[in-house]
Amino acid sequence: MLIDSVKPDAKTAMENKLQQVEALALGEPYVTRRRAAVTDVLYSACQTLS
């Protein structure tokens, strides 16, 4: 997964954020998957810019 290529502190923060998103989206697995996909796209863009 793309998150593995991110700096460790950013990776931890993102994993925490994804856990929050999943907690908010209980019973809505589609929303969780969609947000995780958006997160991957955003990190991909950040990696490209840096």
PDB file of N, CA, C and O in Angstrom, chain B, residues numbered from 101:
ATOM      1  N   MET B 101       0.836  -1.196   0.000  1.00  0.00           N
ATOM      2  CA  MET B 101       0.000   0.000   0.000  1.00  0.00           C
ATOM      3  C   MET B 101       0.873   1.249   0.000  1.00  0.00           C
ATOM      4  O   MET B 101       1.994   1.233   0.508  1.00  0.00           O
ATOM      5  N   LEU B 102       0.368   2.296  -0.554  1.00  0.00           N
ATOM      6  CA  LEU B 102       1.132   3.532  -0.735  1.00  0.00           C
ATOM      7  C   LEU B 102       1.621   4.114   0.581  1.00  0.00           C
ATOM      8  O   LEU B 102       2.694   4.716   0.627  1.00  0.00           O
ATOM      9  N   ILE B 103       0.857   3.947   1.645  1.00  0.00           N
ATOM     10  CA  ILE B 103       1.213   4.545   2.933  1.00  0.00           C
ATOM     11  C   ILE B 103       2.596   4.088   3.386  1.00  0.00           C
ATOM     12  O   ILE B 103       3.276   4.819   4.107  1.00  0.00           O
ATOM     13  N   ASP B 104       3.027   2.892   2.978  1.00  0.00           N
ATOM     14  CA  ASP B 104       4.325   2.371   3.397  1.00  0.00           C
ATOM     15  C   ASP B 104       5.484   3.231   2.911  1.00  0.00           C
ATOM     16  O   ASP B 104       6.566   3.176   3.496  1.00  0.00           O
ATOM     17  N   SER B 105       5.293   4.024   1.858  1.00  0.00           N
ATOM     18  CA  SER B 105       6.377   4.835   1.312  1.00  0.00           C
ATOM     19  C   SER B 105       6.436   6.224   1.939  1.00  0.00           C
ATOM     20  O   SER B 105       7.293   7.029   1.573  1.00  0.00           O
ATOM     21  N   VAL B 106       5.542   6.513   2.874  1.00  0.00           N
ATOM     22  CA  VAL B 106       5.479   7.829   3.509  1.00  0.00           C
ATOM     23  C   VAL B 106       6.373   7.845   4.748  1.00  0.00           C
ATOM     24  O   VAL B 106       6.619   6.796   5.344  1.00  0.00           O
ATOM     25  N   LYS B 107       6.858   9.015   5.137  1.00  0.00           N
ATOM     26  CA  LYS B 107       7.685   9.135   6.348  1.00  0.00           C
ATOM     27  C   LYS B 107       6.961   8.507   7.541  1.00  0.00           C
ATOM     28  O   LYS B 107       5.734   8.575   7.625  1.00  0.00           O
ATOM     29  N   PRO B 108       7.711   7.898   8.462  1.00  0.00           N
ATOM     30  CA  PRO B 108       7.083   7.185   9.585  1.00  0.00           C
ATOM     31  C   PRO B 108       6.089   8.018  10.388  1.00  0.00           C
ATOM     32  O   PRO B 108       5.015   7.520  10.727  1.00  0.00           O
ATOM     33  N   ASP B 109       6.417   9.272  10.702  1.00  0.00           N
ATOM     34  CA  ASP B 109       5.494  10.068  11.513  1.00  0.00           C
ATOM     35  C   ASP B 109       4.213  10.374  10.744  1.00  0.00           C
ATOM     36  O   ASP B 109       3.121  10.347  11.311  1.00  0.00           O
ATOM     37  N   ALA B 110       4.352  10.662   9.462  1.00  0.00           N
ATOM     38  CA  ALA B 110       3.166  10.911   8.639  1.00  0.00           C
ATOM     39  C   ALA B 110       2.356   9.627   8.481  1.00  0.00           C
ATOM     40  O   ALA B 110       1.125   9.654   8.463  1.00  0.00           O
ATOM     41  N   LYS B 111       3.067   8.499   8.368  1.00  0.00           N
ATOM     42  CA  LYS B 111       2.383   7.211   8.242  1.00  0.00           C
ATOM     43  C   LYS B 111       1.547   6.931   9.489  1.00  0.00           C
ATOM     44  O   LYS B 111       0.394   6.514   9.381  1.00  0.00           O
ATOM     45  N   THR B 112       2.116   7.158  10.659  1.00  0.00           N
ATOM     46  CA  THR B 112       1.383   6.933  11.906  1.00  0.00           C
ATOM     47  C   THR B 112       0.162   7.837  11.981  1.00  0.00           C
ATOM     48  O   THR B 112      -0.929   7.394  12.342  1.00  0.00           O
ATOM     49  N   ALA B 113       0.352   9.105  11.637  1.00  0.00           N
ATOM     50  CA  ALA B 113      -0.766  10.046  11.673  1.00  0.00           C
ATOM     51  C   ALA B 113      -1.862   9.607  10.708  1.00  0.00           C
ATOM     52  O   ALA B 113      -3.047   9.670  11.036  1.00  0.00           O
ATOM     53  N   MET B 114      -1.464   9.161   9.519  1.00  0.00           N
ATOM     54  CA  MET B 114      -2.460   8.740   8.534  1.00  0.00           C
ATOM     55  C   MET B 114      -3.169   7.473   8.991  1.00  0.00           C
ATOM     56  O   MET B 114      -4.379   7.344   8.802  1.00  0.00           O
ATOM     57  N   GLU B 115      -2.439   6.537   9.589  1.00  0.00           N
ATOM     58  CA  GLU B 115      -3.096   5.328  10.088  1.00  0.00           C
ATOM     59  C   GLU B 115      -4.111   5.681  11.171  1.00  0.00           C
ATOM     60  O   GLU B 115      -5.200   5.108  11.216  1.00  0.00           O
ATOM     61  N   ASN B 116      -3.757   6.622  12.041  1.00  0.00           N
ATOM     62  CA  ASN B 116      -4.700   7.061  13.073  1.00  0.00           C
ATOM     63  C   ASN B 116      -5.924   7.692  12.432  1.00  0.00           C
ATOM     64  O   ASN B 116      -7.053   7.443  12.855  1.00  0.00           O
ATOM     65  N   LYS B 117      -5.697   8.517  11.400  1.00  0.00           N
ATOM     66  CA  LYS B 117      -6.808   9.179  10.722  1.00  0.00           C
ATOM     67  C   LYS B 117      -7.711   8.139  10.057  1.00  0.00           C
ATOM     68  O   LYS B 117      -8.935   8.245  10.128  1.00  0.00           O
ATOM     69  N   LEU B 118      -7.117   7.145   9.416  1.00  0.00           N
ATOM     70  CA  LEU B 118      -7.920   6.106   8.771  1.00  0.00           C
ATOM     71  C   LEU B 118      -8.736   5.335   9.808  1.00  0.00           C
ATOM     72  O   LEU B 118      -9.876   4.953   9.543  1.00  0.00           O
ATOM     73  N   GLN B 119      -8.158   5.106  10.982  1.00  0.00           N
ATOM     74  CA  GLN B 119      -8.914   4.418  12.036  1.00  0.00           C
ATOM     75  C   GLN B 119     -10.106   5.262  12.465  1.00  0.00           C
ATOM     76  O   GLN B 119     -11.185   4.731  12.725  1.00  0.00           O
ATOM     77  N   GLN B 120      -9.911   6.585  12.541  1.00  0.00           N
ATOM     78  CA  GLN B 120     -11.023   7.467  12.898  1.00  0.00           C
ATOM     79  C   GLN B 120     -12.105   7.408  11.824  1.00  0.00           C
ATOM     80  O   GLN B 120     -13.294   7.326  12.130  1.00  0.00           O
ATOM     81  N   VAL B 121     -11.677   7.451  10.564  1.00  0.00           N
ATOM     82  CA  VAL B 121     -12.635   7.396   9.455  1.00  0.00           C
ATOM     83  C   VAL B 121     -13.422   6.090   9.516  1.00  0.00           C
ATOM     84  O   VAL B 121     -14.643   6.087   9.358  1.00  0.00           O
ATOM     85  N   GLU B 122     -12.717   4.981   9.746  1.00  0.00           N
ATOM     86  CA  GLU B 122     -13.398   3.689   9.808  1.00  0.00           C
ATOM     87  C   GLU B 122     -14.369   3.644  10.985  1.00  0.00           C
ATOM     88  O   GLU B 122     -15.451   3.067  10.875  1.00  0.00           O
ATOM     89  N   ALA B 123     -13.993   4.244  12.099  1.00  0.00           N
ATOM     90  CA  ALA B 123     -14.886   4.267  13.258  1.00  0.00           C
ATOM     91  C   ALA B 123     -16.147   5.070  12.942  1.00  0.00           C
ATOM     92  O   ALA B 123     -17.251   4.684  13.327  1.00  0.00           O
ATOM     93  N   LEU B 124     -15.970   6.198  12.234  1.00  0.00           N
ATOM     94  CA  LEU B 124     -17.121   7.022  11.869  1.00  0.00           C
ATOM     95  C   LEU B 124     -18.003   6.329  10.830  1.00  0.00           C
ATOM     96  O   LEU B 124     -19.207   6.573  10.762  1.00  0.00           O
ATOM     97  N   ALA B 125     -17.392   5.468  10.030  1.00  0.00           N
ATOM     98  CA  ALA B 125     -18.105   4.855   8.915  1.00  0.00           C
ATOM     99  C   ALA B 125     -18.564   3.431   9.229  1.00  0.00           C
ATOM    100  O   ALA B 125     -18.816   2.650   8.311  1.00  0.00           O
ATOM    101  N   LEU B 126     -18.676   3.087  10.506  1.00  0.00           N
ATOM    102  CA  LEU B 126     -19.137   1.740  10.859  1.00  0.00           C
ATOM    103  C   LEU B 126     -20.472   1.459  10.174  1.00  0.00           C
ATOM    104  O   LEU B 126     -21.394   2.273  10.210  1.00  0.00           O
ATOM    105  N   GLY B 127     -20.548   0.294   9.555  1.00  0.00           N
ATOM    106  CA  GLY B 127     -21.763  -0.035   8.828  1.00  0.00           C
ATOM    107  C   GLY B 127     -21.792   0.568   7.433  1.00  0.00           C
ATOM    108  O   GLY B 127     -22.756   0.376   6.692  1.00  0.00           O
ATOM    109  N   GLU B 128     -20.740   1.294   7.068  1.00  0.00           N
ATOM    110  CA  GLU B 128     -20.661   1.873   5.729  1.00  0.00           C
ATOM    111  C   GLU B 128     -19.304   1.543   5.108  1.00  0.00           C
ATOM    112  O   GLU B 128     -18.492   2.442   4.889  1.00  0.00           O
ATOM    113  N   PRO B 129     -19.051   0.269   4.825  1.00  0.00           N
ATOM    114  CA  PRO B 129     -17.740  -0.121   4.292  1.00  0.00           C
ATOM    115  C   PRO B 129     -17.400   0.571   2.973  1.00  0.00           C
ATOM    116  O   PRO B 129     -16.230   0.816   2.682  1.00  0.00           O
ATOM    117  N   TYR B 130     -18.423   0.885   2.176  1.00  0.00           N
ATOM    118  CA  TYR B 130     -18.156   1.565   0.905  1.00  0.00           C
ATOM    119  C   TYR B 130     -17.506   2.919   1.154  1.00  0.00           C
ATOM    120  O   TYR B 130     -16.551   3.287   0.470  1.00  0.00           O
ATOM    121  N   VAL B 131     -18.017   3.658   2.128  1.00  0.00           N
ATOM    122  CA  VAL B 131     -17.468   4.981   2.444  1.00  0.00           C
ATOM    123  C   VAL B 131     -16.020   4.852   2.901  1.00  0.00           C
ATOM    124  O   VAL B 131     -15.168   5.639   2.490  1.00  0.00           O
ATOM    125  N   THR B 132     -15.736   3.865   3.748  1.00  0.00           N
ATOM    126  CA  THR B 132     -14.377   3.668   4.246  1.00  0.00           C
ATOM    127  C   THR B 132     -13.426   3.367   3.094  1.00  0.00           C
ATOM    128  O   THR B 132     -12.336   3.933   3.020  1.00  0.00           O
ATOM    129  N   ARG B 133     -13.838   2.481   2.201  1.00  0.00           N
ATOM    130  CA  ARG B 133     -12.985   2.148   1.053  1.00  0.00           C
ATOM    131  C   ARG B 133     -12.758   3.358   0.176  1.00  0.00           C
ATOM    132  O   ARG B 133     -11.642   3.587  -0.292  1.00  0.00           O
ATOM    133  N   ARG B 134     -13.811   4.141  -0.055  1.00  0.00           N
ATOM    134  CA  ARG B 134     -13.687   5.304  -0.925  1.00  0.00           C
ATOM    135  C   ARG B 134     -12.741   6.327  -0.306  1.00  0.00           C
ATOM    136  O   ARG B 134     -11.906   6.901  -1.006  1.00  0.00           O
ATOM    137  N   ARG B 135     -12.863   6.560   1.000  1.00  0.00           N
ATOM    138  CA  ARG B 135     -11.978   7.533   1.658  1.00  0.00           C
ATOM    139  C   ARG B 135     -10.542   7.038   1.667  1.00  0.00           C
ATOM    140  O   ARG B 135      -9.617   7.834   1.502  1.00  0.00           O
ATOM    141  N   ALA B 136     -10.337   5.749   1.857  1.00  0.00           N
ATOM    142  CA  ALA B 136      -8.984   5.207   1.822  1.00  0.00           C
ATOM    143  C   ALA B 136      -8.380   5.393   0.433  1.00  0.00           C
ATOM    144  O   ALA B 136      -7.192   5.691   0.307  1.00  0.00           O
ATOM    145  N   ALA B 137      -9.191   5.220  -0.607  1.00  0.00           N
ATOM    146  CA  ALA B 137      -8.711   5.422  -1.974  1.00  0.00           C
ATOM    147  C   ALA B 137      -8.341   6.885  -2.199  1.00  0.00           C
ATOM    148  O   ALA B 137      -7.316   7.178  -2.814  1.00  0.00           O
ATOM    149  N   VAL B 138      -9.161   7.796  -1.710  1.00  0.00           N
ATOM    150  CA  VAL B 138      -8.861   9.232  -1.834  1.00  0.00           C
ATOM    151  C   VAL B 138      -7.569   9.552  -1.100  1.00  0.00           C
ATOM    152  O   VAL B 138      -6.746  10.320  -1.597  1.00  0.00           O
ATOM    153  N   THR B 139      -7.385   8.971   0.075  1.00  0.00           N
ATOM    154  CA  THR B 139      -6.162   9.180   0.852  1.00  0.00           C
ATOM    155  C   THR B 139      -4.946   8.729   0.055  1.00  0.00           C
ATOM    156  O   THR B 139      -3.936   9.432   0.018  1.00  0.00           O
ATOM    157  N   ASP B 140      -5.031   7.562  -0.582  1.00  0.00           N
ATOM    158  CA  ASP B 140      -3.921   7.066  -1.397  1.00  0.00           C
ATOM    159  C   ASP B 140      -3.606   8.023  -2.532  1.00  0.00           C
ATOM    160  O   ASP B 140      -2.436   8.273  -2.823  1.00  0.00           O
ATOM    161  N   VAL B 141      -4.629   8.558  -3.174  1.00  0.00           N
ATOM    162  CA  VAL B 141      -4.418   9.494  -4.281  1.00  0.00           C
ATOM    163  C   VAL B 141      -3.729  10.759  -3.776  1.00  0.00           C
ATOM    164  O   VAL B 141      -2.803  11.261  -4.413  1.00  0.00           O
ATOM    165  N   LEU B 142      -4.179  11.271  -2.636  1.00  0.00           N
ATOM    166  CA  LEU B 142      -3.570  12.488  -2.080  1.00  0.00           C
ATOM    167  C   LEU B 142      -2.107  12.256  -1.727  1.00  0.00           C
ATOM    168  O   LEU B 142      -1.264  13.106  -2.011  1.00  0.00           O
ATOM    169  N   TYR B 143      -1.793  11.120  -1.112  1.00  0.00           N
ATOM    170  CA  TYR B 143      -0.406  10.837  -0.766  1.00  0.00           C
ATOM    171  C   TYR B 143       0.441  10.639  -2.012  1.00  0.00           C
ATOM    172  O   TYR B 143       1.606  11.035  -2.046  1.00  0.00           O
ATOM    173  N   SER B 144      -0.142  10.030  -3.030  1.00  0.00           N
ATOM    174  CA  SER B 144       0.573   9.863  -4.290  1.00  0.00           C
ATOM    175  C   SER B 144       0.942  11.226  -4.863  1.00  0.00           C
ATOM    176  O   SER B 144       2.061  11.426  -5.335  1.00  0.00           O
ATOM    177  N   ALA B 145       0.002  12.157  -4.819  1.00  0.00           N
ATOM    178  CA  ALA B 145       0.261  13.510  -5.317  1.00  0.00           C
ATOM    179  C   ALA B 145       1.351  14.183  -4.488  1.00  0.00           C
ATOM    180  O   ALA B 145       2.224  14.849  -5.043  1.00  0.00           O
ATOM    181  N   CYS B 146       1.312  14.018  -3.178  1.00  0.00           N
ATOM    182  CA  CYS B 146       2.332  14.625  -2.313  1.00  0.00           C
ATOM    183  C   CYS B 146       3.710  14.047  -2.606  1.00  0.00           C
ATOM    184  O   CYS B 146       4.698  14.781  -2.637  1.00  0.00           O
ATOM    185  N   GLN B 147       3.781  12.743  -2.820  1.00  0.00           N
ATOM    186  CA  GLN B 147       5.055  12.109  -3.126  1.00  0.00           C
ATOM    187  C   GLN B 147       5.607  12.621  -4.454  1.00  0.00           C
ATOM    188  O   GLN B 147       6.816  12.807  -4.600  1.00  0.00           O
ATOM    189  N   THR B 148       4.722  12.847  -5.417  1.00  0.00           N
ATOM    190  CA  THR B 148       5.144  13.336  -6.728  1.00  0.00           C
ATOM    191  C   THR B 148       5.697  14.751  -6.619  1.00  0.00           C
ATOM    192  O   THR B 148       6.672  15.094  -7.288  1.00  0.00           O
ATOM    193  N   LEU B 149       5.076  15.571  -5.777  1.00  0.00           N
ATOM    194  CA  LEU B 149       5.497  16.967  -5.635  1.00  0.00           C
ATOM    195  C   LEU B 149       6.801  17.103  -4.864  1.00  0.00           C
ATOM    196  O   LEU B 149       7.564  18.039  -5.103  1.00  0.00           O
ATOM    197  N   SER B 150       7.066  16.187  -3.947  1.00  0.00           N
ATOM    198  CA  SER B 150       8.249  16.347  -3.094  1.00  0.00           C
ATOM    199  C   SER B 150       9.528  15.869  -3.766  1.00  0.00           C
ATOM    200  O   SER B 150      10.603  15.941  -3.169  1.00  0.00           O
TER     201      SER B 150
END
